[in-house]
Amino acid sequence: MLHDTMAESTGLQLELSEEMRMLQELARDFARKEILPRADEYDRSGEWPWDIFHKAREVGLVNMNIPEEYGGLGANVLEECLVAEELAYACSGIQTALMLNQLAVLPLLLAGSDEQKKRYFPRLVDEGKIMSYCMTEPDAGSDVAGIKTTATRKGDSYILNGAKTWITDAPVASFFTVFAKTDPEGGHKGMSCFIVERDYPGVSVSKPLEKMGQHAAQAAMVFFEEVEVPASNLVGREGDGFMLAMQVFDRSRPPVAAAATGVARRALDEAVKYAGERTAFGQPIAQFQGVGFMLADMRIRVEAARALAWKAAWLADQGRRNTLEAAIAKAFCADAAMQNTLDAVQVFGGNGYSREYPVEKLMRDAKIYQIYEGTTQIQKAIIVRELYRDARRGSQ
Ligand SMILES: Cc1cc2nc3c(=O)[nH]c(=O)nc-3n(C[C@H](O)[C@H](O)[C@H](O)COP(=O)(O)OP(=O)(O)OC[C@H]3O[C@@H](n4cnc5c(N)ncnc54)[C@H](O)[C@@H]3O)c2cc1C
């Protein structure tokens, strides 16, 4: 396990262990050699990056959170963050495509049976299969409890009916973790989670949806029409789906926040380089305070974003409640990515608006962080709820 050797601390410790630094270095090196040179190509083609996925699999940068006993690395959330930031620095579309398995397996990690893990994890790790996470529906995104897909018990099976949308990696997925209502009248307590195989009769996937950014991370609709799912594919207990989804968010949001930090950092680096080279009125534009202060603000955001993502991850790894910190990190890092990429385009002037320069893509890619894994407004709603929870306890 990677994190076993993390140094013992007697006080506040803001340093990564040697193993974590090595993992970060591995990811940085991989990102610069294998992802960065291909980012523009995949952005234009919208193909799913199979070749990069298999290379990343060889060096252990995908399926990281699957436990060692099932062939994975057994990485903790902080380690996922380190890799997410580095890969997203190079291309957040490719990074999202590659890391999706780590989101989709979370329900199994949290509540799956040993038999389910043995049945599915080796197919991801050894066979290189893809799993997608199916929550959102055409009429229910933020309102998770409002999903309409049903799972009706029939003997030893459940019959699934419904439609999911914006499902990342669905066009290439072999398996899906699907949330459905086992008790449509039961509100959030009527929701359950299932593993559904793409080959089951009645499962179909739309063409990739056309979207603004992160083109390599194809997303599609997934339809379930009288799909017979064995009862042994129920993850956890019937009715636990909503609770499970909330637990998933606490672990999935820190790596998403870290990926957004990677985009914010990339925007900063591009802007610093350009502003140091581009001259106007006889001097590098970085020397104009209006530009220099923009760069300084970008640097501040990267530093704060990383600290927030890491703290939310670290709390999860300590087995501590991190709902508030994960929401804070997700909201802040998403805004940091958006603002830094907007500012980078501004620093580049007309060239920032051109597809010939990298920052236009960064800006398109960044927007999604304010939307998926819970919108920024939803993160703020969680923060408000947590404020009053803490206030009732007398502390902030
Ligand atoms: C590229 C992409 C990839 C995605 N990948 C996946 C995936 O793999 N799996 C998956 O399940 N989903 C995925 N999603 C879906 C994503 O999680 C949802 O789009 C998101 O949660 C928002 O839901 P919605 O689109 O239905 O918007 P809505 O819920 O309709 O929200 C619309 C607007 O209303 C605001 N709003 C809604 N409720 C409130 C509230 N209570 N308070 C304040 N404001 C509110 C929102 O913040 C937003 O601004 C993906 C989406 C995209 C675009």
The ligand as an SDF file (V2000), in Angstrom:
LIG
                    3D

 53 58  0  0  0  0  0  0  0  0999 V2000
  -19.7420   16.6600  -19.1620 C   0  0  0  0  0  0  0  0  0  0  0  0
  -20.5840   16.1070  -18.0670 C   0  0  0  0  0  0  0  0  0  0  0  0
  -20.2410   14.8890  -17.4810 C   0  0  0  0  0  0  0  0  0  0  0  0
  -21.0340   14.3360  -16.4800 C   0  0  0  0  0  0  0  0  0  0  0  0
  -20.7460   13.0860  -15.9780 N   0  0  0  0  0  0  0  0  0  0  0  0
  -21.6470   12.4730  -15.1740 C   0  0  0  0  0  0  0  0  0  0  0  0
  -21.4960   11.0860  -14.7980 C   0  0  0  0  0  0  0  0  0  0  0  0
  -20.5150   10.4190  -15.1710 O   0  0  0  0  0  0  0  0  0  0  0  0
  -22.4600   10.5090  -14.0450 N   0  0  0  0  0  0  0  0  0  0  0  0
  -23.5540   11.1970  -13.6190 C   0  0  0  0  0  0  0  0  0  0  0  0
  -24.3780   10.6060  -12.9340 O   0  0  0  0  0  0  0  0  0  0  0  0
  -23.7230   12.5050  -13.9390 N   0  0  0  0  0  0  0  0  0  0  0  0
  -22.8080   13.1460  -14.7110 C   0  0  0  0  0  0  0  0  0  0  0  0
  -22.9880   14.4620  -15.0800 N   0  0  0  0  0  0  0  0  0  0  0  0
  -24.1700   15.1730  -14.6170 C   0  0  0  0  0  0  0  0  0  0  0  0
  -23.8830   16.2790  -13.6260 C   0  0  0  0  0  0  0  0  0  0  0  0
  -23.5260   15.7400  -12.3820 O   0  0  0  0  0  0  0  0  0  0  0  0
  -25.1420   17.1600  -13.5590 C   0  0  0  0  0  0  0  0  0  0  0  0
  -25.2300   17.8520  -14.7960 O   0  0  0  0  0  0  0  0  0  0  0  0
  -25.1080   18.1360  -12.4130 C   0  0  0  0  0  0  0  0  0  0  0  0
  -25.2260   17.4660  -11.1750 O   0  0  0  0  0  0  0  0  0  0  0  0
  -26.2230   19.1880  -12.4960 C   0  0  0  0  0  0  0  0  0  0  0  0
  -27.4540   18.5920  -12.7440 O   0  0  0  0  0  0  0  0  0  0  0  0
  -28.3900   19.1430  -13.9380 P   0  0  0  0  0  0  0  0  0  0  0  0
  -27.5490   19.1990  -15.1580 O   0  0  0  0  0  0  0  0  0  0  0  0
  -29.6130   18.3280  -13.9670 O   0  0  0  0  0  0  0  0  0  0  0  0
  -28.7210   20.6190  -13.5360 O   0  0  0  0  0  0  0  0  0  0  0  0
  -29.9290   21.0860  -12.5870 P   0  0  0  0  0  0  0  0  0  0  0  0
  -29.9740   20.2510  -11.3750 O   0  0  0  0  0  0  0  0  0  0  0  0
  -31.1640   21.1930  -13.4150 O   0  0  0  0  0  0  0  0  0  0  0  0
  -29.4560   22.5330  -12.2040 O   0  0  0  0  0  0  0  0  0  0  0  0
  -29.6010   23.6570  -13.0780 C   0  0  0  0  0  0  0  0  0  0  0  0
  -29.1400   24.9070  -12.3320 C   0  0  0  0  0  0  0  0  0  0  0  0
  -29.9440   25.0780  -11.1430 O   0  0  0  0  0  0  0  0  0  0  0  0
  -29.1200   25.1460   -9.9990 C   0  0  0  0  0  0  0  0  0  0  0  0
  -29.7630   24.4880   -8.8640 N   0  0  0  0  0  0  0  0  0  0  0  0
  -30.4020   23.2930   -8.8440 C   0  0  0  0  0  0  0  0  0  0  0  0
  -30.8160   23.0030   -7.6020 N   0  0  0  0  0  0  0  0  0  0  0  0
  -30.4230   24.0200   -6.8110 C   0  0  0  0  0  0  0  0  0  0  0  0
  -30.5080   24.3150   -5.4100 C   0  0  0  0  0  0  0  0  0  0  0  0
  -31.1130   23.4670   -4.5630 N   0  0  0  0  0  0  0  0  0  0  0  0
  -29.9850   25.4720   -4.9590 N   0  0  0  0  0  0  0  0  0  0  0  0
  -29.3600   26.3410   -5.8090 C   0  0  0  0  0  0  0  0  0  0  0  0
  -29.2320   26.1200   -7.1290 N   0  0  0  0  0  0  0  0  0  0  0  0
  -29.7300   24.9830   -7.6140 C   0  0  0  0  0  0  0  0  0  0  0  0
  -27.8340   24.4050  -10.4040 C   0  0  0  0  0  0  0  0  0  0  0  0
  -26.7320   24.7870   -9.5940 O   0  0  0  0  0  0  0  0  0  0  0  0
  -27.6980   24.7970  -11.8540 C   0  0  0  0  0  0  0  0  0  0  0  0
  -27.0580   26.0450  -11.9260 O   0  0  0  0  0  0  0  0  0  0  0  0
  -22.1700   15.0500  -16.0210 C   0  0  0  0  0  0  0  0  0  0  0  0
  -22.4840   16.2850  -16.5950 C   0  0  0  0  0  0  0  0  0  0  0  0
  -21.7270   16.8050  -17.6080 C   0  0  0  0  0  0  0  0  0  0  0  0
  -22.1430   18.1140  -18.2470 C   0  0  0  0  0  0  0  0  0  0  0  0
  1  2  1  0
  2  3  1  0
  2 52  2  0
  3  4  2  0
  4  5  1  0
  4 50  1  0
  5  6  2  0
  6  7  1  0
  6 13  1  0
  7  8  2  0
  7  9  1  0
  9 10  1  0
 10 11  2  0
 10 12  1  0
 12 13  2  0
 13 14  1  0
 14 15  1  0
 14 50  1  0
 15 16  1  0
 16 17  1  0
 16 18  1  0
 18 19  1  0
 18 20  1  0
 20 21  1  0
 20 22  1  0
 22 23  1  0
 23 24  1  0
 24 25  2  0
 24 26  1  0
 24 27  1  0
 27 28  1  0
 28 29  2  0
 28 30  1  0
 28 31  1  0
 31 32  1  0
 32 33  1  0
 33 34  1  0
 33 48  1  0
 34 35  1  0
 35 36  1  0
 35 46  1  0
 36 37  1  0
 36 45  1  0
 37 38  2  0
 38 39  1  0
 39 40  1  0
 39 45  2  0
 40 41  1  0
 40 42  2  0
 42 43  1  0
 43 44  2  0
 44 45  1  0
 46 47  1  0
 46 48  1  0
 48 49  1  0
 50 51  2  0
 51 52  1  0
 52 53  1  0
M  END
$$$$
